[in-house]
């Protein structure tokens, strides 16, 4: 028996996904990751939202550590 997605009243299209994620926030994440790791737009947009957000957060954490410690290793 095939699995079917339940129909929701008043909704059209596929259920799930990120609805209403601000486009300016997406541009910010893409630019930030592209600037720091030099990936292409296609590579960054191919990431799942949570993965792209995680990359941006990790890059920001590295930048904060580098700015706090003028010299020395990045990781101890």
Helices and strands as residue ranges (DSSP letters): H 23-37, H 41-45, H 49-68
